[in-house]
Amino acid sequence: MQRLFNDPGAVIDESIAGFVKCHERWVASTASNRALKYKFAPTCNKVGVVSGGGYGHDPAFMGYLGKYMLDAVAVGEIFEPPSSQAFYTAFKEADGGAGVICIYGNYPQDRESVEQAIKLAAADGITVKAVVVNEDVASTDPKTRRGMTGEVLIWKVGGAAAAQGYDLGGIVAVCEKALKNTRSIGIGLSSCTIPQAGQPNYIIERGTMEIGVGHHGFSSKDTCKLRTANTTAEIMLDEITKDMPLTCREQVVVMVSGLGGTMQCEMNILYSRIYDVLRNRGVEVHRAFVGNYFTSLDMMGVTLTIMKVDNELAGLVDLPAHPAAMSDFAAPAPKNGG
């Protein structure tokens, strides 16, 4: 596999440096080489919003720094959790005196780092509350469920709530409500290549696909023969609705994210079927996001995330935000034209 690297061992440092240079109007470095901040954070008396995780999930996590989204992020090695010091630095950079919420995925080492960082922040008088995202339906046990692309929508809700003046307890409550109504499932078509190794981290046999694959690969729910886009869309919807039934007249936000090596045209075809099936069931798609939102290096495959929304959650998703790496969270088009 040919790549545009200088030194495979320096990929993360060099990539972070390039990202900051590219988005210098919005992103700034911190005292830690594994923590970045929104350039204009913190905001006095606004709750700070923080996340973090392993590298290799572009545009997550750094790409979501920005106005009305994340105030700071902690960055780990490729597919490895950030250190407690990186999270601690992110908490300090995000704190405007109203406390900090940390929204992150349910991985044991990440939890350990965040819990230690919360203790360090408390010693400085900074109150940090955590929402652990675990919306992946590949596991039937909520305690072991992974955080997946649903994290992006929870960041959106948390960032919007903070921007609208919710206090820390209110943001925790609305993020937990959003999480309760969010489910994801992943489909893997090929594995990914870790730069330092220079070879696939595991193998998905040609002509097969993995159902319930995670962002890091591995630990899938099932392996089956490769299906068409329409059948794959139906499989993913069935996995989600078995766990979170959708009823007629409910409103949902749908996110289809590529895993890094999937073409936009493939995702569009997949989403078209998802839209049709939901519409036939009487479910209204309030917003849809189709693109690369939470990837896994160069892995081929997609994740599907569905969030059921009420008026509060729909309003928070719709609040225009300006994350560094994208503009997809701009205001929705008016329903009546104009």
Order of alpha helices (4+ residues) and beta strands (2+ residues): alpha-beta-beta-beta-beta-beta-alpha-beta-alpha-beta-alpha-alpha-beta-beta-beta-beta-beta-alpha-beta-alpha-beta-beta-alpha-beta
